Amino acid sequence: MPIIIRLDRMMADRKMSLNELAEKVGMTNVNLSNLKTGKMKGIRFETLEAICRVLDCQPGDLLEFKE
């Protein structure tokens, strides 16, 4: 997959667990885990906005494109 999810790196930088982020964003642990591991096929802008707000980051900090 050419889109790489850097959610784990941002969570580590913020010292935030998956459970804590899921609670603050309003997602289930399973869905957030699927996003983190790249198993999810898409993400709503609303969800991306909530994650960026909680982690105090930009969408480009979470997503990377590689051929």
N, C-alpha and C positions, 0 to 999 in steps of 0.2 A: 504494500500500500504506500503510495507516494506521500501521504500526509502522516506526519509523525506527531503523536500527542506527547507533550512534555509536562503533563500534569504532575507526574510523580516528582519531577525535579522541583517544580514550584512548591509543592506540598512540603518537600524536604527542606527547602530554603526557608519556609515559613514555620517549620516544625509543627506541621498540622497533620493529624491522622486522617485516614479515609473516613472514619466514622464522624469525626468532628466536622470535616468539610461537608459531608453528605447532610448532616443535620443543619448546618448553617445555610446551605444552598437550597435545601428542601428536596433533595433527591434520595432515592434509596441507595443503600450501600452497593447493591448489585448493579444498578444502573451506572453509578459512578465508577465502580470497578471495571465495568465493561467499557466505559469511555477511556479510562486510564490505560487499559491494555489494548486499545484499538479494535475491540470487537464490535463496537457500535458503528453503524453505517452513517450516522448523521447526528447533528446537534442543533437544537433550536437556538436562535440568537438570544432569546430570553434566558436560557440556561447558561450560555456562554457569558452573558452579562453578569449573571449572579455569581458565577465562579470567579470572574475577574474582580468583581466588587469585594468578595470575601478574601481573595488572595492578594488584593491590591496590585493587580498586574494588567497588562494589555493582552488582547487576543493573540498577538504575535509572540508573546512569551510562552503561550501554551501550544501553539500549532506551528509546525515547520513542514515545508514542502521539499521533498528530495526525489529526484528521478530514480 
